[in-house]
């Protein structure tokens, strides 16, 4: 398994445990050992080397070309409006319009607006509307005859012939601003008043993110290597069942958010066939169990723990971050599941700190 594939798994694994631990767990129908606290991890894994692991991870770097391209992207996404007064509407313009849509001479719901900014070519309206505005002059009023597509979100309009009466109030161009000292000062960034200051500021922002990504890539690479060095027995049935139930609940919840069938959503996430999603989720749960048992075995050897007091302090800080009381934030909390998540994070940090990355000892 490559690092990129492993990254996707670890992201899903962390989301699974963190999100699932904060959901009311209820009871499961599985029997056996459900949590790491129910058994000795060493009984289910035989650890190989896990300290001094050598991995290769791409070093964080921000090239001049990337910096220039990113700044151009920021400028394009913060356009300035330039009024146009000497010509008619063209593709790419932003036309401020009033419009009223009528079906059989009667205005229909949702078909009327005043002072609406429409970028011509954006495709926000039904086919033909924006083309009809092209060529109009400021102050001009025009009827545009159109037909709604069939099917359409509003079945009462599907396939119907309508007339939009459109008036152009103004025309403007949305263009990327010129990068100069005056523009930089207008951004109000502390200690940033020149183009050079701005380039340094953006560079530091990008490098900070690149370093965070590097640290995550390092953890993923080390974890994959440690996993490859470990021999696993069959995982406790109860733990696999608990994690599988959690995955299924999460898939159902996210699928519902997007209005999708759970099999369809899982297929998009894991690249499987919709009808295979149950088997795929079970495989994910089994691997999650192996990784967590492995990390628990390392924690036992290295005496890495998460005390009740530490967990309470972390939860209190998280509750404050979300503006909730501790009681509200932890309602329905699976505390053992959350402790496992915190333990995983601590062991992952330990492994990364004791790895040799790109030939350099991370512990030094």
N, C-alpha and C positions, 0 to 999 in steps of 0.2 A: 504493500500500500504506500503510495507516495505521500509527500508532506501535504500537498493541497487537498487530497482526498481525506487525509487524516484530520486536517483543519476543519473540514465540514463536519466530520463526525464529532470532534471535540466541541465545536460550537453547539451542535445539537445536544450533546451530552450535558454540557453545563446548563443550557436552557432547560433541558428536561428536569434536572435535579433542582435547580433554583426555582423554576416556576412550579414544579410539582410539589416541592416542599411547602410552598405558600398556599397550596390549594387544600381544601378539606379532603382528607384522604378517604375517609369512610373505611369500611372493612373490605377485605378481598376474600375471594373464595379459595385462594391458594393456601396450602399448608406448608409447614416447614419453617425455615429460618428466613426472616424477611429483612432484617437490618444487620449492619456490620457488628452492632453490639450484641447480636444473638449468637455469635460464633467466633472462633479464632481464625483469622484470615490465613494464617500459615498452614492450616489444614487443607486449604483448597488451592494454594499456589506454591510453586517452588521458585523463589526469586533467583535471578541471575545477577549479573553486574548491573548496578543502577547508579553508582557514583563514578565520576570521571568519564562519563559517556562522551564520546567524540561525535560531534555532528557538524554539518556544514549548513549555514544559513546565510542568505544574501544580506550583506551589510546595508544599513540604511544610507541612502544617497539621494540627493536632490540635484539633478543636473540643471545647467542654465536653460536648456531647451524646455525642460519640464516646468521650471519656475516661470519662464516667459509664457508658456502655454496656459498655465494655471491663472496667471494674472490676466491674460486675455479673456479667459473664461469668466473671471470675476467681473471684469469690465462689461462684458456682453450681458451679464445677468444683473447689471445695475445701470440700465440705459438711461439716457437723458432724452427728454422730449423736445424736438425742434419743430415749431409751427411751420406749416406749409400754406402759403396764401396765393401763390401765383400759378396754380395748375389744378387739374382735376385729380380724383383719387386714382392711385396706382396700386398694383400688387405690392405688398410689404408695408404700405402705409397703415397708420392707425386712424380710422375715421370715427369721429364722435357722431352718433346718429340717434334719431328718434325713429321708431318704427311701430307699425300696427298691422297685425295679421288678421285677415278676415276670411271666413268660410261662408260662402253663399251670402256675402254682404254683412255678416255678423262677426264682430271681433270674438276671437276664441281665447280661452284662458291660456296664459303664458306666452301669448304672442305679441305683447305690447311692452314697450320700454322707452324711456326718455334718457338722453345723455349717456348712451351706452357706447363704450370704447371697444371697437371691433378692429382687430388686426386682420387686414385683408390677406387671405391665404392661410389663415389658421385652421380653417375647416370647422369652426365652432357651430356654424349654422348648416341647414340642409343644403344639398347641392344646388348651385345656381344663385343662392342669395348673395354671396360675396362677389361673384362674377357680375351680378347685377348692379352692385354699388360701384364697381370700377368704371371710371369715366365720369362720375357725377361731380358737379361743381359744388363749392360751399354755398349753402342756402338753397340748393336745388331739392325739389320733392319729386319722387318718382314712384310709380306702381311697378312692382316686380311680380310677375305671374309665375308661380311655382307649383310643384306637385310633391307632396310628402311621400317618402319612401314607404313601401309595404313589404314586410311588416315595419311597424314603428312603435316606439315605446307607449305612445298614446293611441290606442286602437281607433279612437273616434276620428283621428286625423290621418290614419294610415291610407295611403293611396289617394288622398283627396286633393283636388285643385284648390289653391288658396291664392290670395293677393296680399302682398306686403306693401304698404305705403311707407316709403323711407324718405327721411330728410337728413341731409348731411349738414351738421352744425360746424364742424371744423375738421381739419386734416393735420396730422403731425407725423413725423418720423421718429422712431425710437432707435437711437444709435448709441453705440458704446462711447462713453466719454473719453476724452483725450487724457492720457496719463501724464499729468504735470504736477508741479508743486501745489498749485491752487486746488486741484482736485484732491490731492492727498490731504491737505489741510481741512477740506470740507468733510472728510470722513470722521474727524474728531477722535482719532486714535492717539492715545497718550504717547508723548515723545516721538511722534511720527509726523513730520511736516514737509519732507522732501521725497522725491521719487526714490532716492537711494534708501532713505529710512523705510519707505513702504516695501521695497524689495527685500530688505533685511527682515522686516516684520513678517512678511509672508513666508520667507525662507525658514525662519524660526518656527512658524506654525506648522509648516509642512514637515520639517525635520523632526519636530516633536511627535507628530503622528507617525512618521516613519520609524522612529525609535520604539514607539509603543507596538507597532506592528512587528518589529524585529523581535521584541521580547516575547510576543505571543507565538511567533513562528518558532522561536527557540524552544519554548515550552512544548509546542506540538512535536517538534523534531525529537526532542529528548524523550518525551513520553512514548512516542512510537518505537524508539530504539529500546527503551526499557521493557516495553510490552513484548517486543520480539525476543528479548533475553529471558522471558519468564515462561515457565511451564505451568499450564492450568489444568486442574481437574474439572469435572462437571461442577457448575456453579449451583449454590443452594436454590432449590426450586422456588421457595417462597420469595427470595430476593428477585429472581428473574420475573416471577409473576407480578410482584409489586411494581417493578420498573416498567414492565410491559403494560400494565393497567394505566400507569401514569402517562406513558407515551400515547396510548389510545385516547385517553381523555384529552390530552393536549391536541392531538390531531383533530379530534371532533370539535374542540373549541375553536381552533384556528380555521378549520373548514367552514364552520358556521359563520365566522366573522366575514369570510369571503363569499358566502353563499354557495359553497361548493360541496359536493359529495366527499366524504372522508377519504374514499379510495382515490378519487381524482386529485384531492389535495396532496395526499401522501405520494402519489405518482409524480407530482411536480417537485416535491421536496427530495425524494430519494431516487427518482429516475426509474421507477418500477412500473409494471402494469397495474392499473387500479385494482384488479382482482387479486393481486399478489400482496396487497399492502399489509394484511395481517401477518403473513409469514415474514415480511421484511421488518415489521415492527418488532416481532419476536426476536429476530436476529440482532436487531439493534439493542434490545433489552438484554440479551445474553452477553453481548460484548460490553455493554455498560457495566453489567455486574462483574465481568472479569476485570475491567479496569479499576473499578472501585475496590474490589477485594485485593488486587495487587497494590494499590495505593495504601490500603489499610495495613497490609503486611509490612510495607516500608515504614509507615508511621509507627508501627509497633517496634520495629527494630531501632528506629532513630528517636523513639520517645517523643514523637510529635503528637500533640493532643489539641483538642478544643474543649476548654472547660465551660461549665454552665455560665460562669461569670463573664468569660470572654464572649460567648454567644449572646448573652443578654446585652452586653455593651454594644456589639455590632448591630443587633436588632433595634436597639434604642436609637442609634445613629441613623439607621435606614428609615425608621419611622419619622424622625425629625425631618429628614430630607424630603419626605413626601407630605409633610405637614399633618401627620396622623399621630394619634396616641399609640403607645406601645400595645395597648389592649386591642385597638382597632386593627393595627398592622399585623398582629400575630393571631388574629381570630382564624381558627381553623388550621393553624400552622402545624405541620408535621415536623416536630422538633428533631427527631432522630434523622429524618431525611435531610433537614437543613444542616444538621451537624456534619453529616456525610459530605455535603457540598463544601462546607468550610474546610473540612479536613483535606478533601481533594485539592483545594486551592493551595493550602499550606504545603502539601507534599509536592505539588507541581512546582512551587517556588523553590523548594529545597533541591529538587532534582536539577532545575535550571541553574541554580547557583553553584552546583557542584559538577557542572558539565564542562567539557572542553569544546568551545565553540570556535570554529574556524581556526583551530590550532592554539587558542588562548584559553587559559584556565579561568572560568567565570568566577571562581571563588576568591580570586586575588584582586 
